[in-house]
């Protein structure tokens, strides 16, 4: 979850901060906190059958500003009951902790998931950035870290430190950046580096190595931008316009 430290912290946020560490397994999730493989497979089968019979994918209407990893979320209303008995217990629509989404929709659509908490906290922080922008006439941007990507001027927002979000992959935290318009960007460099070196991840496309995360885990890296390899290390290439 996003760690935001202010002079006055809402009680609801304090509760989230205290409660959050590694997410506890909940109904519909494995002991690792991920959906069960059978759940992913059942949704994949439903999506494949739906596409075969209808020629389109069963996805929700999306906002064009969304990145590819959060854009194509599965619409279970189109799958249940014709293609699935019910949405899996891990799905947000059934009280679970994940949104189901599709990646590689142009070539071979594959099911992945998005942690609800990550989306919620990133959205919440983005709303605070938008409020700052409306009040001041410009977003709270600091130094540029990559083309079109900026560190956050957190002091201007009244924060004591750089805001972070809990990694959906490992027990670590990830920095939050902003693009020129004030949209939140999660920096997955720490996770990418770990997969490269500990899991021997091999990117299919070295111009954008984010696929190594979805190859190793069922989680989609939402609020992300492309990364390339620079001397064997992940480096943000810039805003994916």
N, C-alpha and C positions, 0 to 999 in steps of 0.2 A: 504494500500500500504506500501511498505517498506520505513521506514524512515532512510535515510542515510545522515549523516552530514559530509562533507569533507571540506578541505580547499578551493577547487575549485569545485563547484557544477554545472553540465551541466544545461543550460537554460531549456532544455526539462524536466529535473527532477524537477527543481524548479517549473515549471508550474504544474506538477503532484502533488507536495507537497502542493502547495497553493490551488489547486482545490479539493483536497481530504479531505473529512471528512466522514460523513455517505453518502453512495452513493445515489445520487438522482434517483428517479424512472425514467426509460427510457421506450421507446417503448417495449411493451411485458412484462413489469414487473408490479407487484402490488405495492401499496403504501409502502409496507414494503421492497421493493427492491428485492423480490423474484419473480420467474416466477409464472404466474397464475396457479392455480391447474389444470385448463382444459388443459393447455399446457403440463404439466407433464403427465396427464392422456392420452392425445392423443399420446404422444411418447411411453408411456408404452404399449398402445394397439397395436401400430405399431410394437414394439419390440416383444411382445408376439406372434402376428400373424406371423411375419417373422420367429421366432424360431420354431413355430409349423409347418410351411410349409417347412422349409429348414433344420431344425435340428441343426442350428448354430445360433450364435448371430450376429447382424449387427454392428460389431465394427471395428474400425480402427486398422491397424497394430500398435503394441505397442512395446516400448523399454522395455526389461526385467528388466532394472534398476528402472522402475517406480514402485511406491507403488500400492497396489490393488485399492486404491481409485481414482487414475487417469489413471490406466492402460486400463480400458475397456470403452473407449469413443465411443459414438454412431456415426456411419457412416451414415449420412442422405442420402448419395448417394445411399445406398442400400435400403433405405426406401421410397424415393420419386421417382416416383409418385405411385409406386405399393401398398404401405402400408400407406402412408400419402400424403395428397395433397401438403404439403410444410413443411419445417422445421418451428418450431414456431418462432415468432418474437423475442423471448428472446434468441434464439440460435445464437451463434457466426457466424455460416454459413449463417445466415439471417440478420446480422448486429446487433445482440443482445450482451448482456454482459455475456453470460454463455456458457460453454461447457457442453453438456449433456453426462453423464457417467452412467455406471451400477455398482451396488454393489451386493454382494452375488451371483455371477454368477454361482457358482457350485450348489446352492440349489434352489434359487428363485430370478432370476434377477429382480432388482428393479431400476427404473430410479431416478437419483439424478443429481444435477448440480454442476459445478465448476465455481466460478467467474473468468472471464478472467483476471481481474486486479490482483488478488492474484497470479495466475499462471505466469503472465507476470513479476511481480515484483520479485517473488521468482526466476524465471529463470534468470532475469537480475542480481540479486545479486549473484547467483551461478556462472554466467559467470565472475564476478569480482573476486570471490574466486578462480576460475580456473586460471585466469590470474595471480593472486598472487602466486598460486602454481607453475605455469610454470616458473615464474621469480625467485622464491626462492627455488624451489625443494621440498617444503613441504607445506601442507595446514596451514592456520592460526588458529591452535587449541590452546585452553586454557585449563582450568581444565575440567575433566570428570564429567558430571552431571548424567550419567547413562551408563551402559555397551555399549560401542561403540558410545556414544553421547557426544559431547564436546561443551562447551561454546566457543564463538568466541573471538579470540585475536583481538578485533576491533582496538586497538591502532596500532597494527602492520600493519593494512590496511589503516591507516591514518584517521580513524573515531573518532569522538568525544564521541560517546556513543554507547551502545549496539543497533544494528539494530533491528527493529521490523517491523511487518506487521499488517495492520488493520484486525481485526477479521471479518470474513464473517458472524458471528452470532450476535455479540453484538457490542456496541459502545465502544470498548476497543482495545488495541494493544497487540500483542503476540510476545514473543521473538523468535529470529531465532538462531538455533544451527547448528552444522555440525556433520556429521559422519566422520569416519576415512579417507574417500576418499575425503572429502570436499563437499559432497552433502548436500544441505540445508535441515534442519528439522524445521518445525514450531511447537512450543510448545503450545498445546491447553489446558494446565492444567487449565487456568483461565476459559475458556469456559466450560470445562467438570465439573469443580467445581460448576459453576453457574447452569448448568442443573441439576446436582445432588441435589442441595439444594433449588433451586427456582422452578424447574419444576418437582421435585420428580422423576427424571429419574431413572429407574431401569435397570441396565445392564443385558443383557441376558447371557453374558459370562464375569465373573469377572476377567478373565485373560487378557481380552482386552475390555475395557469399551467404546471404541470410538463409538460403535453402538448407544449409547444414543444420540449422536449428529444427526445422520441420522434418528433416530426415531422421534426426535422433529422437525427437519428442513429438507428442501429438498436439503441442501448443503452438499457436501462430504468434509471431512477434509483432503485435499491434503497435501502432504509433511509431513505426520504425521507418527509416530511410535506407537506401542502398549502402552497402559496404563493399570495399574491395580489399585485396591483400596488398600490403605494403611491407616488403621485407619479411613476409611471413606473419604479419600482424594485421588484425582488422582495422580498417580506417574508413570513416564516413566519407562517402564521395560527394554528398550534398543532397539537396532537396530534389525528390523525384517529381518533377513538374508534370 
